Structure formats: structure tokens, C-alpha cells
Amino acid sequence: MRIVIATTGALSADPVAKFAERLTGPDGVVYVTTVIEVPRSFLDEIRSEEWMPEPDGNAPWATQEDAVIARYVEERGARLTDPLVAALRERGVDAKVMFLEGEDPTATILEAVEEIGADLIVMGATRALFDESQWESISARVAREARCPVLVIPAGPVEGDGES
């Protein structure tokens, strides 16, 4: 089984890792991904004449710009996925990490899922899914548009809300 776990860092690492371990079986693989949108203001800043990296004489600026963006995506992505990847690997689950850059997280996730041929998508929901105002959330859109099953794990109850 191939599982894609799309996270923004909000999923509880240990329970999700335990669940993934049960589902994947001995030949399964888990892809942990997060979508990073590179802020357009960041791109404008690195393209401006005020901010230029030290020239090394080897690479044209376009290549350097790509490297800066790739580093940003990797560093931010690692912060969001590292706890979950560590929990998976601790359980012996083969976890592959994918940092994706895109302006539309739903489309970016679904494109990666199709390329992988995933059997299941696991996502977190940081808001109530059954509230009409949340129907356009990323997790709701993925659940609606995906061609494979989607498991949306809601955030835990808010302290003091009376739920257990």
C-alpha cells in the first residue's frame, strides 16, 4: 500500500505513525509531504538589485535564485515534516519525504498523489470540516477531488470545550 500523508505540521506524529504502520504492511511505503508556497514578496526581494548573493563566478543568477528557493522550501518543509518522519522511521516504516512548492496546495497534493499512484491520502484538519464555511478548506477540497480514499484526521478537542 502506498500512503501519502500531507501535513502542515498539525498532525500528531505518534498516532499517525502507528496508524500508517498498521496499514502499509511489509511492502508498503509512506510518502510524507508538505506544500510550501514561496511568498511572491520573497521572490521579488531576491530578484531586486538591493539583495544579490555574493557572485561566485560559476553560476548565473537564475541558477542561484533556484537554489535559494529550493533551500527555502527544504528548510521550511523539514520543520513541518521532521517529527512525523522520525515517528514513522522509529516504527520501521519506510518514509519518503517530498517537499512540494506550489501556490494551490490542493492541486499540488493531488498531482503528487497521481504521480505516486497512492492508495490512500492522510491529512489533518485544523478546522471543523462539517461547518459550511470550511467547505473550501484544503482537506475538504482534497477529499472531494481525490481519486483515492482520503482520511482526514481532525484536530483534537480544544481544552475546556467539554469534549473528551
N, C-alpha and C positions, 0 to 999 in steps of 0.2 A: 504494500500500500504506500502511496506517495501522498504525504500531507504537506500542505503549505500553511504555516502559521504566520499570519500577517499581524504585526504588533506595532503599537506606538509606545511600548514600554509599560502599558497599563495592565497587561495580563499577569496573574500571579504565577510565577515561574514554576514552583514545585508541583502544584496540582495539574497544570497544563502538561508538564513533562511526564508526570505519572500517567495521565490520560494518553498522551502520544505513545508512550512506551507500550501500553496495552494494545493500541490499535495497529502499530506498524508491523509487528511480527518480526521474525528474524531477517527477512529480506526487504523490509520497508526502509524508507528514508523520509526524513523530515527536512523541509526547507523552511528556514526561519527568515522572514523578510520584513522590511520596513520601507516605506516610501518617503523619501526626503525631497521636499520641494526646495530647490535652491532659490532663495529670495531674489527677485529681479533687482532689488536695490543693491544686493551683494554683487551681482553681475555688473551692474552699472558702475559700481565703485572699483572693481578690479579692472574694468576697461578704461577707466578715466586716466588722464595724464597725471593726476595727483598721486596715484598709487600704482607703482610699477615694481615688479620684483627686480632684484639685482640681476642684471644681464650676465649670463654665464657664457655667452658666445656660442653656445651649442644648439639651443632650441629656439625656434621662432616663438613670439609671444602667444600665438594661438595655442600652441602645444603647452606652453606654461599655464595658460588660462585653463585648459582642460585638466591639467594636473592639479591646479588649485581647487577646481570644482570637485574632482574625484576625491581629493583629500578631505574636503568639507563633508561630502556625502559619506565617506567611510568613517570618519571620526564621529559624526552625529549618529550614523546608523549603529555603530558599535555600542555607543552609550545606551541605545534603546533595546538592543537585542542581546547583549552580553549576559545578563542574568538568566534569560531563558535558555540560551545556548549552553551555558555552564550547567544548568539543571538537567538538560537533556543528555549532555555528554557524561554527567555523573551517573546517569541511569544506563549508560551504554548505548544510547540512541545515536545513530549516525545523523548528525545535524549539519546541514549545509547552509551557509549564510549567504543571503543575497541582499545587497543594498541597492535599491532602485531609486532612480531620480525621475520625478515626473510632477507635472502640475495638477493632474487629476488622479488622486490616489486610487479611486475605484478602477478606472481604465488601466492604470499601471499594474495593479494587482491582478486583474483578470487576464491581462496579456501574459504575465509571468505564469499564471496558473495554466493557461492554454499551452504555453511552450513546454512546461514541465510535464503536462499530462496528469495533473494532480487528480487524486481520487476524492480528496476532502480539503476544504478550507476551514481553518480555525481562526476566529477573530475575537477580539474583545469589544464590548460595547461600554462606553463610558457614560452613556445617557440611556434613559428608558426607551426601549425600541418600540413599544406599543403606544407611545404618545404621538399623535398625528404630526406634531411639529418636528419630530425626529425622522420622518419617513425618508428624508433625503440625506440621512447620515451615511457615512462611508460603509459601515457594516450593513445597513439596510439595503443600500444600492447593490453591494456585492451579493447579498443573499438573493436579491431579486433577479440579478443579471447573470449569475454564475451558471455554468453548465454541469456543475457537480454539486454534491451536498455541501452546505455551509453550516458550521456550528458556531453560533455566536454566544460567547460567554459573557454574561452581564457582570458589571462591576458589583462588588459585594455591597451589602446594605450599608447605608450611611449610619454612622454611630448616632444612637439616640432616636432612630426612626421607628423603634418598636418592633422591627422585624428581626428574625433570627435565622 
